[in-house]
Amino acid sequence: MKPNVLLLDSRFAEAHGLSVGDRITAGEGEKQTEWLIQGIVRAGEYIYYAPEGLTVPDYQKYGFAYTNASSLPEVPFNEIILTVAEGSTLAQAEISAQIRERLAGATILSRHHQTSYRKVADAMTGIKQIGLLFSLAFFLTGALVTWITVSRMLENQRQHLGTLRSLGYSKKEITGRYALFGVLITLPSMILGWIVARCLIAEFLYRIGMTYYTIEAIGVIPFTPHFFLSALCVTAVTCGGTFFSCRRSLELTPAALMRPKPPAQGHRIFLERITPYWRRLSFSGKIVTRNLFRNKGRMLMGLVGIIGSTSLILCGFGLMNSINGMLDRAFKETVQYDVEIKLRTPSTVEQLADMYNTLSGQHVDATMAFSVYVYGKGDVKALILW
């Protein structure tokens, strides 16, 4: 690379409308230098780059660039990036120990502890966990509702099943015909689910990620193994409910199937034994209560479906409320300053005293100097506050 040429951050270049061949001026005071942009680059160390005090990266103000050491001979080096040779048998801890012996006082970070990598990895892990939790909860609730619906449909088709059996159709043929309902339910749900997940939810999350992180704008992968796995699970639920319902019904003779299903034998329920409560119920209330307990399995499934759906709604609102509460607490209770001033060069105590005196007449309630780090043996780091 020639002197006074650099490789510029792609997001910084995009924010300022810069391209290869343009020139920019950088420096302080009389040390202004003109630089030729020789290339636009991305770097793994700057996938997420938000200086202290910022949550969302501001590429109008901050960026990075690479240049030759000969272009800035007076600038000292304070960071070295190493790549371990392919085929090395040494563990990361051993390599770090050897480097620490040669470079006393150095702070060594692996790629997994690098700020940018850690930020992206933690964010992706959180999204995966939330996505998996809600996906499982929605699927179990939907599977329960589907199972109940398919089973009820087969009960209503009881006389039709008897007619088919009396006409000579085998149990296998009848079961296969009704199992086709599972496939017909799965195909439209697959298409609709793919459109909503791929074109709405995934694209929305991807655009949010591009705001925070410097990632390639390649879009979302159209198909993943999870898509086919979920379709297989839906097919298993719908076809399984049809299969077991058909099997239970077809155990009867064709003549028994063609007759209406006899009502369940009535019996006193537990609530009837609680005389003060039962007497207060109206006639319709008593009928509804008895019908609920007539089919305990269906009642249990209905309760589980309602409870599961309500729990998902409450979890969604609770998650949103928790995140908003964390932000409010962080910026109203923990971080209570209104303005932060960053000094480009270190200042002495006398200079800081002059600054305090200058600010005291500007409606400033309190000031504090901070961010002095002391490094010790074994990468022990202490933060000194005033």
Secondary structure, 3 states (H helix, E strand, C coil): CCCCEEEEEHHHHHHHCCCCCCEEEECCCCCCEEEEEEEEECCHHHCCCCCCCCCCCCCCCCCCEECCHHHCCCCCCCCCCCCCCCCCCCCHHHHHHHHHHHCCCCCCCCHHHCHHHHHHHHHHHHHHHHHHHHHHHHHHHHHHHHHHHHHHHHHHCHHHHHHHHHCCCCHHHHHHHHHHHHHHHHHHHHHHHHHHHHHHHHHHHHHHHHHHCCCCCCCCCCCCHHHHHHHHHHHHHHHHHHHHHHHHHHCCCHHHHHCCCCCCCCCCCHHHHCHHHHHHCCHHHHHHHHHHHHCHHHHHHHHHHHHHHHHHHHHHHHHHHHHHHHHHHHHHHHCCCCCCCCCCCCCCHHHHHHHHHHHHCCCCCCCCCCCEEEECHHHCEEEECC
